[in-house]
């Protein structure tokens, strides 16, 4: 029996989804075995804070991405777009990380978002997300290095460099360079964010780091009693680990994030066995939350058919979209 083009596309999508979910399931089992193989007593009263924190992270990220898309002129229905966002998060655990963008393009286009706008808003989201986390992480390093003049100077220079990236000319030069490497056209001046809009976008990501710090604190406190005084350090540790994990070739920053968090936790926890469990528990909680919300998001627009045309029309200039 000869398959039609639509059936071939469906089979490919199904195979991709099976591969993604299979890969995520394997990593979830691996993280769970690492946590369960250590002779550590876990106080399960604090564990519910971990999925709650990652739900907060997902809500913050999805709303910020939606805000960016709206500022670029998109007028597609809100609920299907949020469903597409949560659904696409499963793709970041696939090797190469490209599946996240492909899954988001497919589902947002069903709701009427132009493919080009989806790519641009996702690229801006990732850039501002990384910049926001790097800034918080650098500030945490600055506090830790206050008694070491050389480290203090180096971290201060890093923060100054990060702040220069906030300038729209520098930021969009980097974005357009990335687009050029993807063989896409640059973002025209009329659609670029102004400085105040960039500050607002990066600021909207700030709750992510506070939620992440809460997840890390709950994980550590469940195996080793600590006070809330270390919470700011854990916020910085989480933010820095996520930002550096974005540059990792591994799916979802696996391994890189845990290694950076372990460096911060070593003087707090001390025991290698406890550190392994402390960084594994948040990863398990994150994957469970993201895959659950991905399934729910997939159901939101699963029955929507691919749009034959972009119902939202061409993206409006940023200045007019802001009005």
C-alpha angles and dihedrals in degrees: 000000000000115000121226122234091256091052092049091051090049092051091049091050091048092051091048091050092049091050093048095048091043092052092047091048090052092051091046092054091046092052091045092051090050090053094043098044094066121086093238128138110227122204098218093194090084098043096085088065089068099063090038089056093049091048087055090050092051092049092049094048095046094049092047091050089048090050090053091049091049091050088054091056105264116149101179120138112285102224096051090048092051089047089052091050096052091042092053093053089079088066095066090072092060116096112269095023090238093114091072091062094042093050091047093048091052096049098039091049089057087059092049104264113141112246093233091053091050091054093047096046091047091049091049091046093053093045095050092041091054093044092050093050093045090053093051091045092049091051089052090051089049090057092047092048096049092111095047111071096195094049089042091056093047093049090045089054090049091052091048089052091050091050091053089058087064089071106102094226092055095039096050092042087060092044093049090048088055090048091050090054087053089052092246130130121260124261105264118237092251092062099044121109122249121233095263091051091052092050089050093049094048090045091053088063093057095092087061092068094046090051090046091051089051091053092049092046092050091049094051094041091053090064104022124028111242134163130240088254090085092051095096089054090051091049089055092045092052094045094049093046092052094047094049090042088061088069093051120108089215118098112266091357088285111184096006095070093045092049093053092046089050090055090056093043096050096083091042101046105017100188114100091213091055092046092054091053093042093057095038096055095061091047090053091047092047095051093047092050095044095047092046092050090043090057091048092047091049090056092053095069102012092113094046113107125226112273115246089208136018101264093191092060126217116337114266121235114272094243093055092043090055093058 
